[in-house]
Amino acid sequence: MKWRFLLFLLLACCAWADFSTSDKKKILEALDNPEGVTLLGGKLTVFRLDMYGNLDDENPIKSTTERNEWTVQKGAKYNTSPVVGDTCVRSALGTGKDYDARQISLTFQVTGPGTFGFFFRTSTYSAFMGDYLIAYIDGQEAGFQADGYDEEGTGEYNWTADTEEEDGENHIFLTIPAGPVAFDEEDGDPREYEHKGDDALWQHEVTFVFYKDEPYYDDYYDSGQPKSSSYVPDGPFKPVKPVKADYDGDMEAYNYDLEIYNEEELPYYNTALANFGNCVWLDGFTWEPAVPTLEFLADSMEVVDEAGIPLATNAEDLNYQVRYTTDGSVPTADSPLYDSEGGILVTRSCTLTAKMFANATTAYEPELVATASVIVTASEPVLAKSAREDDSLLISASNPYDANVIRFTTDGSAPTERSPVWSADLVLTEPATIQAICTREGVSPSAPASLTVIRCDAPTVPCLDGETPSTNGIFTGDALTVTALAPEGATLWYSLDGAAELEYTTALTLADGQTVALRARQDGCLPSEPVTVTARQATELAVGPGLVPGWNLVAIPLTLADASASELLQTWPTFSVDSETGAFVRATALAPGQAVLLFVPADSNATVTLRGIPAAATPRRGWNLLPLDEFPANTTPWRWDGHAFQAVTPDAFEPGKPYLFLVK
């Protein structure tokens, strides 16, 4: 590429003007009048070359001329048609027999940045030489070079836009950079033409160079010197008819090549197109200036703790600067500079304002301002609990953002910014609901984090009441057998007579007077309240002997086992007194130490053995039916005489007998 760049730099100033205003106008019209594109001119350069491919500093330029070597083509011609509109621009620089290399250029001006688009077509692979079409931006290769050869002169090498084909990518877009033209300290301005005005430094040159190398000669390799008598014309090669003598009797090969010559090569050759190759066409010029953009992704945004707020902007690509404020004021040249990698760091609620500024390498000052409101909310704290050896729970709180402050409540109420500050882990021995928030000046409090501490459900203790009927530890026989069932997911532990707890694995056997406390434990919960069972040997009381047909008032000074109480209630109609009204109602349970009225049928001879432990009932406000050991004060006791209740005087009172009386 160095030699190509050298060719470009070797273009000298014009010797005489041959590129008229009319020419420029016609060419721009043929290129579809691209808005924002100015045609500066074009040049023809002829090089003096001693031999093919021997261009260096010792081979000077023959001549350089400001000259129009481009023509406007209307409609179809030379196997091509304009791709946009009905005209295009064409050059046929290499159609003569001059054996010196030549090139022409065409230079346009645009004020960058932006995108320069064009269509092209070439037929410049003539005679196997290094002809090409190349584009420059401000004297630097723009990354576009094209050659191509319509080998058969049929126009098969078509204009094609945006295709994947190797020879079909004929719609090209050049990116014109932002900022001023880059100057080399030694060589100065790399542009060919003089530029004036306030935006002169941003006036970029797009130059198309069509280079035609010296022609190829068929005896070049024999003599090493060019000979005009051996000149090979540009354009399609004339096919050579096979000669039978050249095939050494191989008629099959001879006939095959002859068929190809007659049917495929010769029909497509057109002597009129002998100089058709070495042409280039340009058409469909467009210029899309880059438009600076500046906006936030949303007018209102919500972030947690902090965030880098990005801007949707092409400022960096266009060499602009963006500065911002966080208090809603309009940014100035002294405001913080926007960093596209990290965005605008926001740690509290605010109004962001961003403004685009020109810098020392930017042509224009855009009037672009963007605003957005940002609501910052503190992140939620994280609450966790863990068990301690003393059966309490340790509650910890972690803060996802160091600048936040955790505030909390333990009664389930919503915490506020005035709630206590979390300064140490909490130790809980009782159920509670912990709620915590994170707060910080300038941000909204977080949503509350909640953690509820509960007790594990208590174990179920049936005490084998089917096999050995018992209630509340009352048993008959030699001992009380206690079984327990744990809630789902829990384990059972027990303490016998206040000893250290052990894990429950099988039924327990208690002697009279022994007490067992059972508790359930589950991860994340406080231990359950203890279920306590005290083994108590049952006393038996026979009910039946001594009863008379009809109503009988019977005292039951026991706390009964469920089974024996049920047996009594099922054997005879049993009534207890309603404490509020004094009326007798059918009993469904027997309170410890109370008396009841039994109705014994005339033919009944049943006996029910009650089992329980001695119990004395305490009189309560209202009507009572209880055994009394002494005459009550401030009330009159009534005794059942077999038919009705009769008032009793102190001298007729019998201790231990059941009485009906009212406590006010």
WOKACOR-V731606 format. One record per residue. PSI is psi in whole degrees, 0 to 359 (999 if undefined). OMEGA is omega in whole degrees, 0 to 359 (none if undefined). D_LAST is the distance of its C-alpha to the last C-alpha in Angstrom with 1 decimal. Layout:
psi:omega:d_last
PSI:OMEGA:D_LAST
PSI:OMEGA:D_LAST
This chain:
psi:omega:d_last
341:183:121.5
320:182:123.2
329:177:126.5
320:178:124.8
324:177:123.2
319:179:126.5
319:181:128.0
318:182:125.5
338:181:126.1
354:178:129.9
120:184:129.7
173:177:131.7
157:186:131.6
142:176:133.3
320:173:137.1
154:184:137.2
127:178:134.7
21:183:135.0
94:189:131.4
163:175:131.3
324:178:128.4
319:177:129.3
314:182:129.0
318:181:125.6
315:181:124.4
319:180:125.8
316:179:124.2
322:177:120.8
319:179:121.0
332:178:122.0
16:172:118.9
29:173:116.7
61:181:116.4
122:180:113.5
133:179:111.6
1:180:111.5
129:178:114.5
132:176:117.8
118:181:121.0
325:181:122.8
186:179:125.9
158:184:127.5
150:173:130.1
131:178:132.8
130:176:133.7
128:183:136.7
141:174:137.0
115:183:140.3
126:178:139.8
318:179:142.7
163:179:141.1
135:174:138.0
21:185:134.8
49:182:136.5
120:175:134.5
189:184:133.9
339:182:134.5
355:179:138.3
93:188:138.6
163:176:138.2
139:179:137.1
310:179:140.0
150:175:138.4
131:187:135.2
134:170:135.1
105:193:132.5
143:180:133.1
108:177:131.5
23:181:132.1
143:179:129.4
153:177:130.0
123:179:127.8
127:178:127.7
126:178:127.1
195:184:126.1
133:178:127.0
147:180:129.7
43:178:130.5
27:177:128.2
159:178:125.2
151:177:123.3
144:180:120.9
337:177:117.3
128:181:116.0
206:183:117.8
11:178:121.6
157:172:122.9
178:180:122.6
135:184:124.5
150:170:127.0
138:177:129.4
51:186:132.2
321:192:133.3
29:185:134.6
0:180:137.0
186:182:140.2
11:178:142.5
125:183:142.0
15:168:141.4
147:177:139.6
146:180:135.8
157:174:134.3
152:173:130.9
153:179:129.4
159:177:126.2
119:189:124.1
132:179:121.6
158:179:118.6
135:172:116.3
152:176:112.5
108:188:110.0
173:3:107.4
169:178:105.0
194:182:104.9
124:180:106.2
120:183:109.8
150:178:110.4
158:170:113.7
148:176:115.4
161:169:118.4
141:180:121.0
157:169:123.8
63:195:126.9
27:180:128.0
37:191:128.6
135:172:132.3
34:175:134.8
24:182:132.2
174:185:132.0
51:178:129.0
152:182:128.5
162:169:125.0
128:184:122.9
152:180:120.5
144:177:118.1
148:170:117.5
115:181:114.9
43:175:116.3
357:179:119.0
140:180:116.6
134:187:116.5
6:180:113.6
12:177:113.1
128:173:115.0
140:183:118.4
141:164:119.9
163:180:123.0
154:185:123.8
120:175:126.8
79:194:127.4
322:185:129.7
3:177:131.0
26:184:131.1
358:182:129.0
22:180:126.1
341:179:123.6
93:194:122.1
157:166:119.8
129:179:117.6
132:182:114.1
134:171:110.8
52:176:107.9
170:180:108.9
355:184:108.6
147:183:112.3
317:181:114.3
15:185:117.0
0:183:114.7
75:187:112.5
2:177:114.5
112:190:111.7
144:177:111.2
124:178:108.7
134:179:109.5
118:177:106.8
124:190:108.0
162:173:106.2
166:177:104.2
176:182:105.6
170:176:109.2
135:181:112.2
127:181:112.4
138:172:115.5
135:184:117.4
325:183:118.5
315:188:122.0
344:179:122.7
211:184:120.8
123:182:119.6
353:183:119.8
153:182:120.2
325:190:123.6
158:178:123.4
138:181:122.7
136:183:119.3
168:177:118.5
170:182:115.6
332:182:112.2
26:183:111.1
323:182:114.3
344:182:112.6
9:177:110.3
104:184:113.2
148:178:113.6
130:172:116.6
115:186:116.5
130:174:119.9
128:180:121.2
124:176:124.2
112:185:126.4
131:178:128.7
114:179:131.8
168:180:133.4
151:184:137.1
159:177:138.3
142:179:138.8
139:190:142.3
342:177:143.2
22:183:145.6
315:185:143.4
343:179:142.8
313:187:146.5
337:183:148.0
4:180:145.1
141:178:146.4
140:177:145.4
123:183:148.1
334:180:147.8
340:181:149.8
20:182:146.9
133:176:144.2
120:183:141.4
154:172:140.1
167:176:136.4
192:185:134.5
139:176:134.5
140:175:136.8
125:181:139.7
147:180:139.2
126:180:142.1
132:180:143.7
142:176:143.9
126:186:147.4
324:184:148.3
340:181:150.4
355:187:147.4
4:177:145.7
42:176:148.2
0:179:148.4
84:185:144.6
330:180:144.8
315:178:141.1
319:179:139.9
312:181:142.6
323:179:141.7
311:181:137.9
325:178:138.5
322:178:140.9
317:177:138.3
316:180:135.8
313:185:138.4
324:189:139.4
335:186:136.0
322:185:133.6
306:185:135.4
319:182:138.3
335:184:136.6
353:182:134.2
134:181:136.7
111:183:137.8
336:180:140.7
343:181:139.7
22:184:136.6
329:180:138.4
22:183:137.1
324:180:133.7
180:178:131.8
36:172:130.9
152:172:129.1
150:178:125.6
142:174:123.5
144:182:120.6
165:170:118.4
46:179:115.0
141:175:114.2
152:176:110.7
119:179:108.9
97:178:105.1
142:177:104.2
126:182:101.1
122:179:98.4
140:179:95.9
147:180:92.3
114:175:89.2
154:173:85.6
159:182:82.2
338:178:80.9
155:178:78.1
330:180:77.2
134:183:73.7
151:176:72.7
131:179:69.7
162:179:70.0
123:178:67.7
291:180:68.3
159:178:72.0
152:170:75.0
110:184:78.7
118:182:79.1
160:173:82.4
142:171:84.8
100:185:86.8
150:174:90.2
23:184:93.8
316:182:94.5
319:180:95.5
328:184:97.9
7:176:99.5
31:173:99.6
168:174:97.2
149:174:94.4
128:176:90.8
157:190:88.7
162:171:85.1
162:179:82.3
8:181:78.5
11:178:77.6
352:179:79.0
159:180:82.2
128:181:85.6
152:175:87.2
179:180:90.4
345:179:93.1
356:180:91.2
162:180:88.0
146:181:87.0
133:180:89.2
134:177:87.6
115:184:87.9
338:181:88.1
315:183:87.1
346:183:83.8
193:178:83.0
115:182:81.2
120:181:78.5
125:179:75.3
358:177:72.3
161:180:70.3
137:185:69.9
175:172:73.1
119:180:75.8
139:174:78.9
128:179:82.3
145:180:85.5
140:180:89.1
136:181:92.4
149:169:95.2
152:172:98.9
192:186:100.2
343:182:103.7
28:181:104.6
138:187:103.2
316:190:105.2
156:177:102.7
104:181:99.5
147:178:97.0
72:182:94.4
123:178:91.5
136:179:87.9
144:178:84.8
156:177:81.1
144:175:77.8
139:182:74.3
122:175:72.5
119:180:68.8
128:178:68.0
137:178:64.6
147:178:63.5
153:180:63.2
141:172:59.8
163:179:58.8
118:179:58.4
142:179:55.2
155:179:55.2
149:178:52.9
149:183:53.8
149:174:51.9
163:183:51.8
336:182:51.8
19:178:48.4
4:174:46.8
171:177:46.6
138:177:48.7
122:181:51.4
123:179:51.8
156:179:55.2
129:178:56.7
149:185:60.5
114:182:62.3
340:184:65.2
119:190:66.9
328:184:67.3
348:181:67.1
156:176:63.6
132:180:60.4
130:175:57.3
150:191:53.9
164:169:50.6
160:180:46.8
3:182:44.4
12:179:41.4
352:180:43.3
159:181:44.1
127:178:47.8
156:178:49.8
182:179:52.0
356:175:54.9
359:180:52.5
161:181:50.5
148:177:51.1
135:178:54.5
115:182:54.6
343:180:56.3
161:179:55.3
150:181:53.9
143:174:50.1
118:183:48.3
132:174:45.1
353:179:42.5
155:178:39.9
146:180:40.3
160:173:41.8
116:181:44.1
129:172:47.2
137:183:49.2
147:175:52.6
162:171:55.4
137:179:58.9
160:176:60.0
146:180:63.3
132:176:64.8
1:179:66.7
161:177:65.2
142:177:62.2
152:179:59.3
166:168:59.2
150:183:56.9
141:168:53.8
137:186:53.9
142:176:50.6
122:181:49.5
129:178:46.0
123:180:44.9
166:172:42.4
149:174:41.2
147:175:42.7
146:182:40.6
153:177:39.0
159:174:40.8
130:183:39.7
92:181:39.2
343:178:39.2
32:177:39.8
45:187:42.2
351:175:39.4
318:183:42.1
317:177:44.2
92:186:41.7
130:181:38.2
153:173:35.7
130:179:32.6
38:175:31.9
3:179:34.8
131:181:34.1
160:171:37.5
158:184:39.5
204:187:43.0
331:185:44.6
167:178:43.4
127:175:41.5
125:184:43.7
123:172:42.4
157:181:44.1
146:179:43.4
129:181:44.7
148:171:45.6
159:181:45.2
130:178:48.5
1:183:50.8
165:173:48.7
159:182:49.3
144:177:46.9
151:181:46.5
154:175:44.6
126:182:43.8
117:180:43.4
40:175:41.4
4:180:41.9
174:179:45.6
149:183:47.7
145:175:47.3
155:178:49.7
134:180:50.5
126:179:49.0
340:181:51.8
170:182:50.7
148:181:47.8
146:177:46.3
121:182:45.8
134:172:42.9
166:181:42.6
129:177:39.3
347:179:37.5
147:181:39.6
134:175:38.1
136:175:39.9
124:182:39.2
136:178:41.0
149:176:41.8
143:178:44.0
142:180:46.6
142:181:48.6
135:177:51.3
0:181:50.1
155:167:46.4
153:177:44.1
152:179:43.2
163:170:40.2
145:183:36.9
143:169:37.2
115:187:36.1
133:177:35.3
123:175:35.6
125:181:35.2
126:180:36.9
123:180:34.9
130:184:36.5
146:171:34.6
141:182:33.5
140:177:34.2
119:181:32.1
126:178:33.9
124:183:31.9
301:176:34.1
133:179:35.6
351:178:33.8
146:180:32.2
154:176:33.2
139:182:34.0
207:185:31.1
135:180:27.4
134:175:26.5
118:187:23.2
129:175:24.2
138:179:22.5
88:185:24.0
47:183:23.5
156:162:25.7
114:193:26.0
150:167:28.5
148:184:31.6
317:187:31.8
316:182:34.7
325:177:33.2
317:179:29.8
321:180:31.9
318:178:34.1
312:183:31.2
331:181:29.8
340:183:33.4
315:181:34.2
148:171:31.6
124:187:29.2
134:184:25.9
142:173:22.5
165:185:19.0
140:174:15.7
122:187:14.5
335:183:11.0
319:186:10.7
341:185:12.6
1:179:12.6
154:178:16.4
133:182:18.7
156:181:20.9
127:183:24.1
139:174:23.5
347:177:25.8
163:182:24.8
117:178:23.3
146:181:20.7
132:172:21.7
4:184:20.5
171:174:18.7
154:182:19.7
158:172:21.3
125:178:22.9
140:173:26.7
117:183:29.2
120:177:32.5
159:184:35.6
326:184:37.9
12:183:40.6
135:173:38.6
25:183:39.5
154:174:38.2
131:177:36.9
127:177:35.0
115:178:35.1
139:180:32.1
133:180:33.0
189:178:30.7
149:182:29.6
139:180:27.1
141:176:23.5
130:180:20.2
146:178:17.0
128:179:14.1
144:178:10.6
166:180:8.9
135:182:5.8
199:181:6.2
138:180:8.8
146:173:10.9
92:190:14.4
154:169:15.6
139:179:18.1
136:178:16.8
346:178:19.3
159:183:17.7
127:184:15.6
151:178:12.0
148:173:10.9
24:176:8.5
164:180:8.3
122:177:11.3
149:178:13.0
136:183:15.4
144:181:18.8
128:180:21.3
12:181:24.6
342:180:26.7
327:183:26.2
168:177:22.6
134:180:19.3
139:178:19.5
145:184:17.1
136:176:18.1
163:182:18.8
326:183:19.2
345:178:22.9
3:183:22.8
135:178:20.5
113:180:22.5
146:177:21.6
349:179:22.0
153:178:21.3
142:181:18.8
153:172:15.9
127:182:13.4
159:184:9.8
129:176:6.3
120:181:3.8
999:none:0.0
